Amino acid sequence: MKAVVCKKYGAPEVMKIKEVNKPEVKDNDVLIKIKSSTISPVDCAFRKGNPFVSRLFTGLKRPKHIPGDIISGVIEAVGKKVTRFKVGDEVFGHTGLEFGAHSEYLASHEDEAIILKPSEMTFDEAAAVAYSAMTALPFLKDHVKIDKNTHILINGASGAIGTFAIQIAKHFGAKVTAVCGSSNIEMVKDIGADHVVDYTKDDFTTHLNSFDIIFDVVGKSSYSKSKYALKKEGVYLTTAPDFGAVIHMMTLSRLKSKKAKFVATGLRKVPQKIEDLNYLTELYKNGQINSVIDQSFVLDDIIKAHTYVDKGHSKGNVILILDQ
Ligand SMILES: NC(=O)c1ccc[n+]([C@@H]2O[C@H](COP(=O)([O-])OP(=O)(O)OC[C@H]3O[C@@H](n4cnc5c(N)ncnc54)[C@H](OP(=O)(O)O)[C@@H]3O)[C@@H](O)[C@H]2O)c1
């Protein structure tokens, strides 16, 4: 089978497409013919080995796995003891820390965070949900209380996580202010944003005492400036904390009325992830969320895909197609 192979950390060109052995299927494994995955800034960080701490998961000196941890696909074979799935099932979810999604096949333990894909989602849409809706949801469902009186600001609203964060915050009843560039204003309004701040013309941190929650999905703001835009009991959520947010979380957060919170959503336990995949599936089936897809790349164009995502201007999700 074809797979992405990296022998060292670095620029997109470190990735090669190679023929490797199809994985063996053990008794509790399912063999998945992968249809789609995503390419995100997380994949780019793992490829670079930067931040260095990411190498704890991917290999200290050099990458030790086929990259990618997001999949949608079809079960092609099942081990003798598998009970959750059968051949032909369409599935989506996470591979876990064995990675291996950027290849044509994956052998995964049946107890990983993988569930049946509903017919309402295409394989591309399902991969987008597994990456970015699965990042946005835990922040908004488990770490803040949102109702119709909540005013939330989402920074990076036009990207992969941001486009789901808008829709999920609206689902919980919030009033949403989206921060994006001029070319994405119509798109974020179309998916539910009530107000827009164009970051090329206006600095949201100068909107003093305005928001109950600031959710920086793209990690481009700082807590020390953003806190002035929070109301008295406001909460700052971030997918990528800056130094000030880390210090606040470790020291002052318990004492101060304003809180800063970070969640490493990929490291949550499998049952929590399965619960969230099921939750998002229901929202999708009810038409409450939709995947915004920027563009798709085939496996042979993996370098182009990473180069594109590295630029940081994706409009929604970038998809990697493993099987047309
Ligand atoms: N905590 C976790 O568990 C976790 C999990 C997954 C990802 N992450 C983190 O989440 C981040 C990636 O988010 P993503 O996948 O949504 O990224 P993305 O899709 O690459 O985001 C790109 C979007 O960000 C917008 N943007 C760029 N600079 C901006 C700025 N200064 N202000 C507002 N918007 C700006 C761009 O709009 P323009 O084109 O207009 O600039 C573009 O639409 C990474 O930092 C990653 O490490 C964390």
The ligand as a Gaussian input file, in Angstrom:
#p B3LYP/6-31G(d) Opt

LIG

0 1
 N       -5.650000      22.143000      22.055000
 C       -5.781000      21.158000      21.213000
 O       -6.026000      20.029000      21.588000
 C       -5.658000      21.428000      19.739000
 C       -6.176000      20.491000      18.810000
 C       -6.090000      20.805000      17.462000
 C       -5.501000      22.000000      17.050000
 N       -4.979000      22.856000      17.981000
 C       -4.385000      24.141000      17.602000
 O       -5.360000      24.854000      16.854000
 C       -4.680000      25.699000      15.949000
 C       -5.157000      25.419000      14.542000
 O       -6.482000      25.756000      14.332000
 P       -7.151000      25.478000      12.891000
 O       -6.916000      24.067000      12.483000
 O       -8.536000      25.985000      12.972000
 O       -6.225000      26.404000      11.973000
 P       -6.418000      26.831000      10.455000
 O       -7.599000      26.159000       9.845000
 O       -5.108000      26.678000       9.771000
 O       -6.724000      28.410000      10.602000
 C       -6.579000      29.206000       9.513000
 C       -7.499000      30.397000       9.680000
 O       -6.986000      31.267000      10.701000
 C       -7.226000      32.598000      10.297000
 N       -6.257000      33.526000      10.906000
 C       -4.923000      33.591000      10.663000
 N       -4.379000      34.591000      11.398000
 C       -5.394000      35.148000      12.099000
 C       -5.452000      36.209000      13.044000
 N       -4.362000      36.884000      13.417000
 N       -6.645000      36.526000      13.579000
 C       -7.756000      35.847000      13.235000
 N       -7.766000      34.823000      12.331000
 C       -6.593000      34.479000      11.782000
 C       -7.030000      32.586000       8.789000
 O       -7.764000      33.644000       8.211000
 P       -7.030000      34.629000       7.141000
 O       -6.744000      33.798000       5.937000
 O       -8.034000      35.709000       6.914000
 O       -5.781000      35.117000       7.824000
 C       -7.574000      31.196000       8.395000
 O       -8.921000      31.215000       7.945000
 C       -3.203000      25.385000      16.016000
 O       -2.565000      26.333000      16.814000
 C       -3.187000      24.015000      16.690000
 O       -2.006000      23.755000      17.397000
 C       -5.045000      22.585000      19.295000

